[in-house]
Amino acid sequence: MISRLRCAALLVCAFVAAVHAHAGTAEDAYGAMGIKPGSVLSGSVLSARVLPGEAKQVIAMVTYFTGKSDDAGAVNVRLEVLRKDPQGLVSVYSRDFGKETGGLVGRGDVELVDLDGDGTSEIVVSYDSFSSPLVQRRAGEVVVRESAGFRVAWSGDMEYDATRAAREVSVERRDRFVRKLDPAATLRTHGITLFMIKKMIAVAGERLAEPREIRETFPLRTAPQP
C-alpha cells in the first residue's frame, strides 16, 4: 500500500513547480543547495532583500525527492538564503526541516513580508508534517534577521486537525484550526508584536456551528531602548 507521505508526494508531482524567479536563478539555487532539478517536487525561489543593504538575496524553499527508500526520508524540505557573489551563490542561512523533525515532511512554501517597515523582509515558512497518520498538521515559522544573524521568532501550527485522532490525542487537543498572519497589525507595532488570526473550526472534537476567529499576539522583537 502506498503510504500517506508518498501519496502526498505524487499529488505534488501533478503540479508545476511554483518558481517565482526565472529558470536560471532557480537552477542556480538548486545547484548551490546540492539538489538535482529533476528531483524537485515544488520550489519557491524568490529574489528580495532579507539582509541590510541595497543588494537582493535569493531565498529558496524546496521540496524534493532525496533518493532514500524509507517513508520518513524519501521527501525533504529545505530553506536556503543565498548571497549573490561574483563566484556564484553563497549560503548565509539554511534549514533542513526533515533533519530537524526526523522526516515525514512535505509541501514547503515561503513568503517574504516586511513586518517592521525597515525595507527588508522577514521570512515566513510552512510545510506539511506527517508525523502522525491521524493528525493533519502544517507547521510554520517566522524567521527574523537581527544583528547576531537569523532567528526563529515564532513557530507553531498554521493548520491543525486532530478531530479524527480520538485515541491518540487527548480530548482537549482534538481541535481543528487554521492560522494566518496579520501583517498590517504587526507593522503598526513596528514589528515588536506578531499578530495572527486563528480560525477555530472544531474544539475538543466538536465542530462549531460557525467558525470562531481569535486574535493572537506573540513577541517578535525586543522593543528598542530609549
PyMOL commands that set and color helices and strands:
alter all, ss='L'
color gray80, all
select helices_A, chain A and resi 4-13+23-33+37-39+97-101+171-173+183-188
alter helices_A, ss='H'
color red, helices_A
select strands_A, chain A and resi 40-48+57-65+75-85+88-96+105-113+122-129+136-146+149-161+176-181+193-203+206-219
alter strands_A, ss='S'
color yellow, strands_A
deselect
rebuild
show_as cartoon
